[in-house]
Amino acid sequence: MLHYTVKNIFLFFAFSSLLFSSCKQREYSLAVNEELLTYSDSKARLTEKEAIPNNAAPVVINKGEQIWDTNPVSDWRSGFWPGIEWYLFENTKDSFWRVAAEKSTDKLLKVIDTAVSNHDLGFQFYNSYGLGYRLTNNPLYKGILLRAADSLATLFNPSVGTILSWPVRGKERGWPHNTIIDNMMNLELLFWASKNGGNAGLYDLAFKHAEITMKNHFRADTSTFHVLVYDTITGLPLKKITHQGYADNSTWARGQAWAIYGFTLTYRETKHSPFLSTAMGAADLFLKRLPKDYIPYWDFDDPAIPAAPRDVSAAAIVASALFELSTFCTDSVKRNSYFLAATNILNSLSTSYLSKNKNHAILLSSTGNKPGNKDIDVPIIYADYYFLEALLRYKKLETSKIKN
């Protein structure tokens, strides 16, 4: 078990500064990965000491601040902090993290019985209750997950074949039905529920959503649109636009990351080969357009590049996705290239983007909503979540190789 005093944390930061300042040439390894897991644990313990309100979750650290700004648990990002705690419990088996994760997870209970106002119930509940159930088999968690899946399913439009995104925002803009690429991430909750006592039809619903998204959200070069607006009578697209990207025809980095991750998990759950091809196509374009340091600018087509802000969160999401995607490749060259790309991303993140002693986050320099001038070049909670997930996926894959 890991126990930290203030002195321990100070010494670790001093040591890590030496390690990471000279790591550009290092080979990524289990030893390096373990150092990063220890570092992540120590930073999360600083967050754990913050006075986070009972009805809120940490979401972003504003410029010049050390501690997390919080939003109510109704915020779509509320599941990432308990998810981080659950991952740290999984890695350390330290009861400190289980108790902390249970407390943070319980905060979301009040969300389950409110009107469905967003499509991100997967982000909120699968990353919290889902991880908690996998690690504890708590039957209460299972029941909450099944209820969350049923709530998410109410947003499915059978005429279109996708789940409605942003119910309130879409109505305000006069969109009959709109779906964003991010929504691929919420399908994991539906697939899980269909196999764990929920309505078996949830599988078909999730499959259909992925199928329609695959058909309409991708351009010929495998880049993605952010938002599709549909006619609810014909089911056909009316508009293909952006909300958080640079332009309607640009490639928003995090949107492309959601596509890679989302279609990878959908292939895992369905074994439908077109989903795998889609994930690989999206990944190939993302990797082809990365700068030399493997960390994308917030939008690949921002004309301000190289002065444009980066999005570390997109890099972390893709690193995690690539580790899983590599396991589905029958071609060893392709499998190794995805695995290497993921480790190159982790190497770059740990070389230049760790927060070290600047604040309580693990990573710096994510970009939330550049067009909205919100959360630009700051630590964001989901970047830390997917970075930690990537570290654990790497550890499991490499440990498995050693055992075999």
N, C-alpha and C positions, 0 to 999 in steps of 0.2 A: 504494500500500500504506500501511496505517496502522501507525505505530510510536509507542508511548507510553512516556514517562518518567514518573517520579513527579511531576515538576513539571508535565508536560503534563496529567496526570489531575487534579491539583489545580486548575489553571487552568480546565480544562473544567467541573469541578463549580462553580467560582465563577461562570463564565459561565452555566451552565445554571440556577443558582439565580435569576439575574436574569431569564433567559428564561422559566422556568416559573412564577415567582412572579407574572408579569403576563400570563399567557397565557389567562386566562378568556375574554377577548373576541376572541382571535385566530382567524383563519380557518385551518382545517387545510389544509395545503398540502404540496407535495413538499419545500419547504425545511424546514418543521417536521418532517416525517417523516424527513428526512435527519439532522437534529439528534438525533432519538430513536434512529436507527440507530447514530450515532456514540456516543451515550451508552451504549447497550446493549453495544456493542463494548467500551467502556472498563470497564464493570462486569464483563463476562465475563472480561476479562483479569485482574481482581483474583481472581476465582474460580480461574482457571487457575494462579495462583501458590500456591494453597492446597495443603497436603499431603494430598491425597485418596488413601486407600489403594488398592492395586492391584485389590482385589476389591470396591470400593464405588463408589457414585455419590452426588453431592449431592442432597438431597431437600427440606430445610427449614432455615430459620434460626430458631433458638429466640429467645424474647424476651430482649432485652438483649445478644444475641450479634452479632458481625460476620460470622463465617464460617459456611459451610454445615455442618449436621449431615449425616452420611452414613448410608446403609443398604447392605447387601450388594446386589450386582448382581441378585440374585434378586427384589428389590423391584420392584413393578409400575412404579415411577417411574424406573427406571434408564435408560430410553432417552431421556429428555428432555434431559439435559445433553449427550450427544453430538449430539443433534438441534440444540441451540442452536449448538454449534460448527460443525456442517455448514452451518447457515443463515448464520452469519457468514462462513464460507469462500465460500459462494455470493455473498454481497453484496460482499465485499471482494476476492475472488480472492487473498487473502494466504495464502501457503503456511504461515504460522504456524498458521492455523486448520485447514488440512487435516491437518497433522501431529498437532495436538491432537485433532482429531475421530477420526482413525484410531486413536489410542491409546485413547481412551475407548470407541470402538466395539468394539475388540478385547476389551475386558474382558467383554463380554456373551457371548463365545463359549462360556464354561463353562456358561452357562444352557441352551444348545440341546440338550445331551445328557442333561439331568436329567429326572426324571419330571415330567409336566405337572401342576403344582400350582396354576396360575392361568390365567385366561382372557385375560390381558392381554399376550399375545405380540405383538399388533399395536403396542401402546404401546411395548413394549420393543424390538422388532426393526424395525418399519417406520420408526419415528422415528429410528433409528440407522443400521442397515444399509440401509434403504430410501432414505433421503436420500443416504447415502454412495454407493450404487449409481447413483442418478440423476446424481450429480455426477462420478463417476469411472469408471463402467462396470467396476468391479473384479469379475471373474467369481467370486471367492471370496464376495463379498457376495451375489451372486445365489443361489449355492448355499445359503448360510445362510438367506436369506429363504424359499426353497422348503421347506427343512426345518422352519422355524418355522411356515409355513402348514400343512404336513401335521400337525404336532403340535397346532396349534389345532383342526384339523378332527376330531381324536379326541374332542373334547369335545361334538361335535354329537350331539343325540339325535333320531333320525328320527321317533320317536313323537310328540314335542312339536314339532319343527321349529325348535329354537333351540340355541345353544351354551350349555353349562353354565357358569355363573359360580361362582366360589369353591368348587371341588370339596371342599376340606377343611371350610370353614365350613358348607356345606350339609349335609354328612354329619353334622357335629356337632349340627346343629339338627334333624335328622330330615327334611330337605326332600328329596323324591324327585328333583326337578330344579328348579333355580332359575336365573333369568336377570335381570340388572340392565340398566337402560337404558344404562349406560356401555359395555356390550358392543357397541353399534353402532359404536363407534370402531375396534374391531379387525377389522371387515369389510374395511377397505381393504387389509389384508395378503392376505386371501383373493382379493379381486378382482384384485389385482396378480399374484398367483401364477398364477391361471387364465389370464392373458394372456401370461405370461412363462416358459412351459415346464413349469408345474405341471399337476396334474390339472385338466382342464376342468370336472369336477364341483364344484370349489371355488366356481365362480361360482354354481351352483344352490344350494349350501349357504348361501352368504352372502345370496343373494336370499331364500331361504325364511326365514332368521333375521329379516331385515328385515320381511318380510311378516307373520310371526307377531307380532313386536314392535309393528308398526303396528296390528295388530288388538287387542292386549291391553294394551299399556302406556299407552294414552291415555284420558283422561277425555273427556266430551262437550265440555268447554271447551278442549280441546287441551293441557291440562297433563298431566304424566306421573307415573305411579307409578315408584318406584325399583326395587322387587323384585317379580317375579312368581314364585310357586311353583306348579309344574305337577304334575299326575298323569301318571306315565310310561306308564300303560296307556291312558287315554282321551285324553291330550294336552291336557286342559282345565285352566284355572287353578284352583288350590285357594285361593290367598291373593294379595292385592295389598297390599303392605306397604312400609315404608321401613326403611332401615338407617342412613342418614346424614341424612335429613331430619327436620323437626320432628315430624311425625305421618304416619300412613299415608295420610291424605287431604290432606296439604299439598303444596305445590309447592317441592321442593328446587331451588334455583337452578342448581347445577352439573348436576344431572340433566337439567333442561330444556335447559341448554347442550349437553350431550352429544347430546340428541335432535336439536337444530337442526343441529349439525355432522354428526352421523352420518347423518341422512337426506339432507342436502345432498350428502355424498360418495357416498351410495348412488344418488341420482338421477344424479349425474355418471357413475357406472360403468354404470348400467342404462338410463337414459333412460325409466324407468317412471314415468309422470306421477303416480300416487298417492303416490310417495315425495316428489316435489316439493311436492305439496299438503300433505303431512304436515310437511315441513320448514318451509314457509311458515306453517302454522297454529301450530306450536310457536314460531316466531320472533315472530309477531304477538302471542301471549300474553305472551311474555317482555318485549317492548318496551312493551306496554301497562301492565305491572305494575312497570316500573322507576321508581325515585325520580327526582326532577328532575335529579340529577347523573349519571344513566345507569349507576350502579354498584349492582348488586343487593345486598340483604341476603342472608345465606346461605340463608335460606328465605323465600319470599315471604309465608308465613303465620305466621311467628313472632310471637306476641302481644307480644313485647318491643320490636318496632319502634316508634320509631326508635332505641332503645338497643341493638338487636341488632347483632352484627358483620356487616360486609360480606363479600362474596366476590369479590375482584378477579379470581381465576382464572376464574370464570364469565363475567365481563365480557370478559376477553381471549379466551376460547374463542369467545364469540358474535361479537365483533368480527371475528375471522378468518373465521368461518363466513359472516357476512353479506356480506363482500366477495365470496366465491364464490357465495353464493346470489343476489346481485344480478345476476350474469352469466347466470343461467338464467331471469330474468323477462322475458317478452315485453312486459309492460305497463311502459311507461317510468316511470309514476308510482311503481309498486311498486319497480321497479329503483332508482330514485333515492332512494326512502325508505329502503331497506335500506342503500344506500351511505352516505347521510347519517347514519343511525343508527350505523353502524360508525365513522365519523369522529368523531361526537360522543362515543362511548365512548373512543376513543383520546385525544381532547382532554381528557376528564375524568381518565383515567388519568395522563396526562402533566402535568396541573395539580396533582393532589392526592395521587397514589399512587406517585410515583417514590421510590425509597429514597435517592437522592442520595448523601450521604456517611454515611448511618447504618449501612450494611452492604454486603455484596458482591452482593446481589440487585439485580435491575432494578426490581421492584415490591414494594410492601408490601401487607399487609392481605388475605391470602387466608384462607379457612377450610376446613380439611380435613375434620374429623369433629367437628362440634359436639356431637352426642349422646354421643360417646365422649370428649369433653373433650380432644381431641387436635388440635394444629396450628390454633389459633384466633387469627385476626388476626395472622398472621405471613407472611413471604415463603415461597412454595412453588414448586418448580422448574417445574411445568407452567404456572404463570401466566406466568413469563418466556418459556417456549417459545412459547405461543400469542400472546403480545404481539408477540414478534419475528416470528412467522409473519404476523401481521396487518399489521405494518409492511411486510414484503416483498410481501404481496399488494396492498396499497395502492400501493406503488411500481410494481409491474408494471402494474397497471390504469391508473394515471395516465400512466406513460411510454408505454404503448400508445396512449392517447388522443392524446398529443402527436404521436406518429409517424404516426398515421392522420389 
